Amino acid sequence: MIGASGFTGGELCRLVVGHPDLELVQATSREYAGKTLGYVHPNLRGTDLRFTDPSDMDSVDVLFAATPHGVSMEQIDSFREVAGLVVDLSADFRLPEAAAYDEWYDGHTHPGLLAEAAYGLAEINREDLRGADLVAAGGCNATAAILGLAPLVEDGFVDADDRVVVDVKVGSSEGGAGGDLASSHPERSGVVRPYAPTGHRHEAEIEAYLDLPVSFTAHAVDMTRGASATCHVFPGDPVTTGDLWGAYREAYGDEPFVRLVAGGGGVYRYPEPKAVAGTNRAEVGFEADGDRVVVFSAIDNLGKGSAGQAVQAANIALGFEETAGLEAVGLHPVGAP
C-alpha cells in the first residue's frame, strides 16, 4: 500500500485487512515510517503492521498506489517491478488519451501505458479488468456521474447532441488528509460552496468514458464522506418514467453494488450519501419531467469512489469473487457521513 497514511490509503488498509483473499504486508509513508497504522488510523488500532518508507518496497502480488497526481506516472516502472498487479488510485492513468493530459493536467511521462491501463469502474468496464495488470481507479465525482448517466447513454436516450448538466456535492475528505484551509472543519461547516464552477478535471473523465459532452460543477458541502451527483439531461425525444425504469433495471439489475432508489416511500426517497457511507455501494435514482430527466446518484467518495472501487477492480483482475471484502452494509442512524 503506497501512500497508506492518507484518507484513501487508510480506507484501502481497512478493506484489505478484512479481505478473505488478501493480506496487507506493507504500508508506506515517509512522514510516519516506524509508526503503527493505528497511530494514524485509529480504526486500525490492534494491527501490528508499521509504516515503512516507500523507498523500501517489498515484492508483492498487488500494489495499491494512493498517491497525489504525478507520483505514480513517475514511479510506475518501479511499481511494476515489484508487483504483478498495480492498482493506481490517482488520475495518472485514468484518461485513455495523452492529449487529454496535455489539456487537463501537465502532460504525461508514460503515454504509452495509457492504452494498457484498465479503467477501474466495473459497472462499465468489467471485461477489460479481467486479467489486467495495471488498473486506474476512477475519480469519485466522475464515478458518481458516470453511474448515473451510463444507462441513458447505453439505451440511446441521450447522445452528444443533447444537453447534460452535472452538479456534484462532495464531502471534505475529498480534499485528502493534507487538505488546505478550505477543507478545515470551521471553514467547511454549514457551507454549500462552489469550488469548481467550470473546468473540473473529472469532466474530462466523464466525457471520455461516456463519449458525451457535459457541463460540470462541483460544490463543497458540510459532509465528511460522500459524493452526490444531480444530472439534468435534456433528451431530443421525450423519455417516460417507464423508459427510465427499463434502462436502469437492465443496466444495474444484476450489479452487486448498485441499487435503484427512485422516489419510493419514507424519508430517504432518492439517493443519499449518508445511506452508503462506509460501503462500496452506489445508489441511483431518476425522475422524468417532460423534456427533462433528472438523475441522482450517491456514493461514499472513499468507498465506491476510490478504495472500494479499487478493491473491486483488483478482485476481478485477480479472479477472486468480485464482492470479496466489500459486502459490509452501512449504518443507520449515523451522524454526518
C-alpha positions in Angstrom: 0.0 0.0 0.0 1.8 3.1 -1.3 0.5 6.3 0.4 -1.1 4.5 3.2 -1.3 7.4 5.7 -3.9 9.4 3.7 -7.7 9.0 3.9 -7.9 6.8 0.9 -4.8 4.8 1.9 -6.4 4.2 5.3 -9.6 3.1 3.7 -7.7 0.7 1.5 -5.9 -0.7 4.5 -9.2 -1.2 6.3 -10.7 -3.1 3.3 -7.6 -5.3 2.8 -7.2 -6.2 6.5 -10.8 -7.6 6.3 -10.4 -9.2 2.9 -10.6 -13.0 2.8 -8.1 -13.4 0.0 -5.6 -10.5 0.6 -3.0 -9.9 3.2 -1.6 -6.5 4.0 2.1 -6.9 4.2 3.4 -3.4 3.7 2.0 0.2 4.1 4.3 3.1 3.2 4.5 6.6 4.5 7.6 8.9 4.6 6.1 11.0 7.4 5.1 8.1 9.6 7.7 5.5 8.9 8.1 3.3 12.0 4.7 4.2 13.5 1.9 1.7 13.7 -1.1 2.0 11.3 -3.3 2.8 14.4 -1.2 5.8 15.1 -2.7 7.5 12.0 -5.8 5.5 11.5 -7.4 4.8 14.9 -9.9 2.3 13.5 -6.9 0.1 12.7 -5.5 0.0 16.2 -4.5 -3.5 17.1 -3.0 -4.0 13.6 0.7 -4.9 14.2 1.9 -3.6 10.9 4.0 -0.4 10.9 4.5 2.2 8.2 7.7 1.8 6.1 9.5 4.3 3.8 8.3 4.0 0.2 11.9 3.7 -1.0 12.0 0.2 0.5 9.2 -1.7 -1.3 8.7 -5.4 -0.9 7.9 -7.8 -3.7 4.1 -8.3 -3.7 1.3 -9.7 -5.7 -0.7 -6.5 -5.7 0.4 -2.9 -5.2 -2.2 -0.2 -4.5 -0.9 3.4 -5.0 -2.9 6.1 -3.2 -0.6 9.0 -4.0 -1.1 12.5 -5.3 -1.3 13.1 -9.1 2.0 12.8 -10.8 3.6 10.4 -8.4 2.5 7.1 -10.0 3.5 8.0 -13.5 7.0 8.8 -12.3 7.2 5.7 -10.2 5.3 3.2 -12.4 8.3 1.3 -13.6 9.5 0.6 -10.0 5.9 -0.3 -9.0 5.6 -2.8 -11.8 9.0 -4.3 -11.0 7.8 -5.4 -7.5 4.1 -6.2 -8.2 2.2 -8.4 -10.6 -0.8 -6.1 -10.4 -0.7 -2.3 -9.9 -3.9 -0.5 -8.9 -3.5 3.2 -9.1 -6.0 5.5 -7.4 -4.6 8.8 -8.7 -5.6 10.4 -12.0 -2.3 9.3 -13.7 -3.7 6.5 -15.9 -7.5 7.3 -15.9 -7.7 9.1 -19.2 -7.2 7.0 -22.3 -5.5 9.6 -24.5 -2.3 11.5 -23.9 -3.8 14.6 -25.5 -6.3 14.8 -22.6 -3.4 15.0 -20.1 -1.9 17.9 -22.2 -5.2 19.7 -21.9 -6.3 18.9 -18.4 -3.1 18.2 -16.5 0.6 18.9 -17.2 1.2 16.2 -19.8 2.2 12.6 -19.2 5.6 11.0 -18.8 4.5 7.4 -19.9 1.8 8.0 -22.5 2.4 4.5 -24.0 0.9 2.9 -20.8 -2.4 4.7 -21.1 -3.7 2.1 -23.6 -2.6 -0.7 -21.2 -4.4 0.6 -18.1 -7.9 -0.8 -17.5 -10.4 1.8 -16.1 -11.4 0.6 -12.7 -15.2 1.2 -12.7 -16.5 -2.4 -13.0 -20.1 -1.5 -14.0 -18.9 -0.1 -17.3 -15.6 -1.9 -17.8 -15.7 -5.3 -16.2 -14.4 -7.4 -19.1 -11.3 -5.2 -19.6 -10.5 -5.7 -15.9 -10.2 -9.5 -16.1 -6.6 -10.4 -16.0 -5.4 -6.7 -16.1 -2.0 -5.9 -14.6 -2.5 -2.1 -14.5 -5.7 -0.7 -13.2 -6.7 3.0 -13.0 -9.4 3.6 -10.4 -11.9 6.2 -11.3 -12.3 9.7 -9.7 -15.1 9.9 -7.1 -17.0 12.8 -8.8 -16.7 11.1 -12.2 -17.8 7.8 -10.8 -21.0 9.3 -9.3 -21.8 11.0 -12.6 -21.0 8.0 -14.8 -23.0 5.6 -12.8 -26.0 8.0 -13.0 -25.8 8.7 -16.7 -24.4 5.4 -18.3 -27.8 3.7 -18.7 -29.2 6.7 -20.6 -26.3 6.6 -22.9 -26.3 2.8 -23.3 -30.0 2.8 -24.3 -29.7 5.8 -26.6 -31.8 8.2 -24.6 -29.0 10.8 -24.7 -26.2 11.5 -27.1 -23.6 14.0 -27.9 -26.2 16.4 -29.4 -28.2 16.6 -26.1 -27.5 19.0 -23.2 -26.2 17.4 -20.0 -25.6 19.4 -16.8 -23.9 17.6 -13.8 -23.8 19.2 -10.4 -21.9 17.3 -7.6 -21.8 17.9 -3.9 -18.8 16.5 -2.1 -17.5 15.9 1.4 -14.3 17.3 2.9 -12.4 14.0 2.8 -12.1 14.5 -1.0 -9.5 17.2 -0.1 -7.3 14.5 1.5 -5.6 14.2 4.8 -3.4 17.2 4.0 -6.3 19.4 2.8 -6.0 23.2 2.8 -7.8 25.8 4.9 -11.0 25.4 2.8 -11.3 21.8 3.9 -10.9 22.5 7.6 -13.9 22.0 9.8 -14.5 25.7 10.8 -14.4 26.8 7.2 -16.4 23.8 5.9 -19.1 23.8 8.5 -22.5 24.9 7.2 -21.4 25.7 3.6 -22.6 24.9 0.1 -19.6 26.3 -1.7 -18.9 26.1 -5.4 -15.2 25.3 -5.8 -15.1 24.3 -9.4 -17.9 26.1 -11.4 -16.2 25.1 -14.6 -13.1 23.2 -15.8 -13.0 20.4 -13.2 -10.7 17.7 -14.3 -13.2 15.0 -13.7 -15.2 16.5 -16.6 -12.7 15.0 -18.9 -13.1 11.6 -17.4 -16.9 11.6 -17.7 -16.7 12.7 -21.3 -14.0 10.1 -22.1 -16.0 7.1 -20.8 -19.5 8.2 -21.8 -18.5 9.8 -25.1 -20.8 12.6 -24.1 -20.1 16.4 -23.5 -21.2 17.6 -20.1 -21.3 20.8 -18.2 -19.9 20.1 -14.7 -19.9 22.0 -11.5 -18.7 20.8 -8.0 -19.7 22.2 -4.6 -18.1 21.6 -1.2 -20.7 20.9 1.5 -20.8 20.2 5.2 -20.2 16.5 4.9 -17.2 14.4 5.7 -17.7 11.3 3.4 -19.8 11.3 0.3 -20.4 12.5 -3.2 -23.9 13.2 -4.6 -24.4 14.0 -8.3 -27.5 15.6 -9.7 -27.6 15.3 -13.5 -30.0 17.3 -15.6 -30.5 15.7 -19.1 -32.5 17.2 -21.9 -33.0 14.4 -24.5 -34.0 15.2 -28.0 -37.1 12.9 -27.7 -39.4 12.6 -24.7 -38.5 9.9 -22.1 -41.1 8.3 -19.8 -40.7 7.0 -16.3 -41.3 3.5 -17.7 -38.4 4.0 -20.2 -36.2 5.0 -17.3 -37.0 2.0 -15.2 -36.4 -0.3 -18.1 -33.0 1.3 -18.8 -31.8 1.3 -15.3 -33.0 -2.2 -14.4 -31.3 -3.6 -17.5 -28.1 -1.8 -16.6 -28.0 -2.5 -12.8 -30.5 -5.3 -12.0 -27.6 -7.8 -11.5 -25.0 -5.4 -10.2 -23.9 -6.3 -6.7 -23.1 -2.7 -5.6 -25.7 -0.6 -7.3 -29.3 -0.2 -6.0 -32.1 1.9 -7.5 -33.7 4.4 -5.3 -36.2 6.4 -7.3 -39.0 8.2 -5.4 -40.2 5.4 -3.1 -41.7 5.9 0.4 -40.1 7.0 3.6 -37.6 9.8 4.4 -34.9 8.7 2.0 -36.7 8.7 -1.3 -33.7 9.4 -3.5 -30.0 8.5 -3.4 -28.3 9.7 -0.3 -24.6 9.6 0.6 -25.5 9.1 4.3 -27.1 5.8 3.4 -24.0 4.4 1.7 -21.3 5.8 4.0 -18.5 3.3 4.7 -19.6 1.0 1.9 -18.8 0.2 -1.7 -22.4 0.7 -2.7 -23.9 3.3 -5.0 -27.5 4.5 -5.1 -29.0 5.7 -8.4 -32.4 7.3 -8.9 -34.3 9.4 -11.5 -37.3 11.5 -12.4 -38.8 12.3 -15.8 -40.3 15.8 -16.3 -41.4 16.4 -19.8 -38.3 17.3 -21.9 -36.0 16.9 -18.9 -34.7 13.9 -17.0 -33.1 14.4 -13.6 -30.8 11.7 -12.4 -29.4 11.3 -8.9 -26.5 9.2 -7.7 -24.8 8.9 -4.4 -21.6 7.2 -3.3 -19.1 7.3 -0.5 -16.2 9.1 -2.1 -13.7 7.0 -0.2 -15.6 3.8 -0.9 -17.2 3.3 -4.3 -15.5 6.5 -5.4 -12.0 5.3 -4.5 -10.7 2.5 -2.2 -13.8 0.2 -2.6 -13.8 0.6 -6.4 -10.0 -0.2 -6.4 -10.5 -3.4 -4.4 -13.5 -4.5 -6.5 -11.4 -4.0 -9.6 -8.5 -5.9 -8.1 -10.9 -8.8 -7.2 -11.9 -9.0 -10.9 -8.4 -8.7 -12.2 -7.2 -11.5 -9.9 -10.1 -13.8 -10.4 -11.5 -13.5 -6.9 -15.1 -13.3 -6.1 -16.0 -9.7 -7.1 -17.7 -8.9 -3.9 -14.9 -10.3 -1.6 -14.2 -8.0 1.3 -16.8 -5.4 0.2 -20.1 -6.7 1.4 -20.4 -4.6 4.5 -23.8 -2.8 4.9 -23.9 0.8 6.0 -25.1 2.1 9.4 -28.3 3.8 10.3 -28.8 6.1 12.1 -25.4 7.9 11.9 -24.2 11.4 12.1 -22.5 13.3 9.3 -21.1 10.6 7.0 
